[in-house]
Amino acid sequence: MANRLAHLVPHWIEHNDSHAKQFAEWAQKARGAGLGASADCIEAAARSLREAKEHLGNARRSLPKRERYGRSERGA
């Protein structure tokens, strides 16, 4: 289980980073188009993803060290 999480959590972090950047770009576009309320909501979603990234980073750091560095649960 820890080995699987060691592979999934970094992927989730990267995936959320990508979405947070897209959200920020679209929030800016929405604001420029006069859609301030929508932009505010999209920015809030981006903040939530950044908060999720912090939690996922904590999860990654809480895994056994051998899992964080790609060694199998059986080895090392």
Residue frames as qw, qx, qy, qz and C-alpha x, y, z in Angstrom:
[[0.000, 0.885, 0.465, 0.000, 0.00, 0.00, 0.00],
 [0.294, -0.805, 0.097, 0.506, 2.74, 2.47, 0.93],
 [0.425, -0.128, 0.597, 0.668, 4.54, 1.69, -2.32],
 [0.218, 0.613, 0.660, 0.376, 1.41, 2.45, -4.34],
 [0.137, -0.939, -0.265, 0.168, 0.83, 5.71, -2.46],
 [0.443, -0.557, 0.295, 0.638, 4.46, 6.67, -3.05],
 [0.308, 0.148, 0.641, 0.687, 3.66, 6.58, -6.77],
 [0.023, 0.728, 0.638, 0.252, 0.19, 8.12, -6.64],
 [0.268, -0.829, -0.273, 0.407, 0.72, 11.06, -4.29],
 [0.288, -0.412, 0.307, 0.808, 3.45, 12.79, -6.36],
 [0.132, 0.324, 0.715, 0.606, 1.25, 12.35, -9.44],
 [0.135, -0.800, -0.585, 0.001, -1.69, 13.94, -7.64],
 [0.314, -0.694, -0.042, 0.647, 0.51, 16.84, -6.52],
 [0.231, -0.153, 0.519, 0.808, 1.69, 17.45, -10.08],
 [0.027, 0.517, 0.759, 0.393, -1.84, 17.08, -11.44],
 [0.196, -0.837, -0.448, 0.245, -3.20, 19.61, -8.95],
 [0.312, -0.512, 0.173, 0.781, -0.37, 22.04, -9.78],
 [0.170, 0.143, 0.659, 0.719, -1.32, 21.88, -13.42],
 [0.104, -0.698, -0.674, -0.218, -4.97, 22.56, -12.67],
 [0.304, -0.758, -0.267, 0.512, -4.21, 25.37, -10.23],
 [0.256, -0.299, 0.348, 0.851, -2.17, 27.13, -12.94],
 [0.023, 0.366, 0.717, 0.593, -4.98, 26.71, -15.45],
 [0.212, -0.765, -0.597, 0.117, -7.51, 28.01, -12.93],
 [0.291, -0.625, -0.050, 0.722, -5.39, 31.10, -12.30],
 [0.163, -0.047, 0.538, 0.826, -5.12, 31.78, -16.04],
 [0.104, -0.509, -0.737, -0.432, -8.85, 31.39, -16.56],
 [0.265, -0.741, -0.475, 0.394, -9.72, 33.46, -13.53],
 [0.221, -0.440, 0.160, 0.856, -7.65, 36.28, -15.00],
 [0.011, 0.167, 0.677, 0.717, -9.42, 35.90, -18.36],
 [0.195, -0.651, -0.730, -0.069, -12.82, 35.84, -16.67],
 [0.258, -0.684, -0.265, 0.628, -11.98, 38.96, -14.67],
 [0.157, -0.248, 0.386, 0.874, -10.85, 40.69, -17.87],
 [0.113, -0.323, -0.743, -0.575, -14.18, 39.80, -19.47],
 [0.359, -0.348, 0.074, -0.863, -16.09, 41.44, -16.63],
 [0.803, -0.282, -0.470, -0.235, -16.95, 38.18, -14.89],
 [0.013, -0.594, 0.576, -0.562, -15.58, 39.11, -11.49],
 [0.751, -0.304, 0.359, -0.464, -17.83, 36.81, -9.44],
 [0.975, 0.204, -0.088, -0.022, -16.89, 33.84, -11.60],
 [0.488, 0.602, -0.477, 0.413, -13.22, 34.80, -11.38],
 [0.358, -0.562, 0.516, -0.539, -13.48, 34.93, -7.59],
 [0.923, -0.118, 0.232, -0.285, -14.92, 31.41, -7.51],
 [0.868, 0.408, -0.226, 0.173, -12.25, 30.06, -9.85],
 [0.188, 0.654, -0.529, 0.507, -9.53, 31.69, -7.72],
 [0.643, -0.429, 0.436, -0.461, -11.07, 30.06, -4.64],
 [0.990, 0.118, 0.025, -0.071, -10.86, 26.70, -6.40],
 [0.612, 0.575, -0.402, 0.365, -7.17, 27.35, -7.18],
 [0.209, -0.614, 0.539, -0.538, -6.55, 28.13, -3.50],
 [0.882, -0.208, 0.267, -0.329, -8.25, 24.88, -2.54],
 [0.917, 0.331, -0.177, 0.133, -5.94, 22.97, -4.85],
 [0.290, 0.640, -0.510, 0.496, -2.90, 24.66, -3.31],
 [0.548, -0.470, 0.473, -0.504, -4.19, 23.65, 0.12],
 [0.984, 0.050, 0.072, -0.152, -4.72, 20.09, -1.14],
 [0.670, 0.553, -0.401, 0.290, -1.11, 20.13, -2.37],
 [0.134, -0.612, 0.581, -0.520, 0.06, 20.92, 1.16],
 [0.809, -0.226, 0.377, -0.391, -1.95, 18.01, 2.55],
 [0.945, 0.314, -0.092, 0.007, -0.68, 15.67, -0.15],
 [0.383, 0.654, -0.523, 0.391, 2.88, 16.77, 0.58],
 [0.454, -0.485, 0.567, -0.487, 2.31, 15.92, 4.23],
 [0.954, 0.034, 0.183, -0.235, 0.98, 12.52, 3.19],
 [0.768, 0.523, -0.321, 0.184, 4.07, 11.93, 1.03],
 [0.104, 0.632, -0.594, 0.487, 6.39, 12.91, 3.87],
 [0.666, -0.361, 0.454, -0.469, 4.55, 10.62, 6.28],
 [0.953, 0.210, -0.189, -0.107, 5.27, 7.56, 4.13],
 [0.816, -0.412, 0.249, 0.319, 8.18, 5.34, 5.16],
 [0.033, -0.782, 0.398, 0.479, 11.40, 6.81, 3.73],
 [0.372, -0.147, 0.832, 0.384, 12.18, 3.74, 1.66],
 [0.404, 0.610, 0.680, 0.048, 8.85, 4.21, -0.14],
 [0.126, 0.917, 0.063, -0.373, 9.43, 7.90, -0.80],
 [0.055, -0.689, 0.580, 0.431, 12.61, 7.08, -2.68],
 [0.693, 0.403, -0.388, -0.454, 11.13, 4.38, -4.88],
 [0.089, 0.274, -0.953, 0.092, 12.30, 1.23, -3.14],
 [0.602, -0.260, -0.636, -0.405, 9.87, -1.63, -2.88],
 [0.650, -0.564, 0.178, -0.477, 8.12, -2.57, 0.34],
 [0.990, -0.120, -0.050, 0.053, 9.84, -5.94, 0.26],
 [0.751, 0.312, -0.176, 0.555, 13.36, -4.69, -0.40],
 [0.128, 0.675, -0.253, 0.681, 15.82, -2.29, 1.15]]
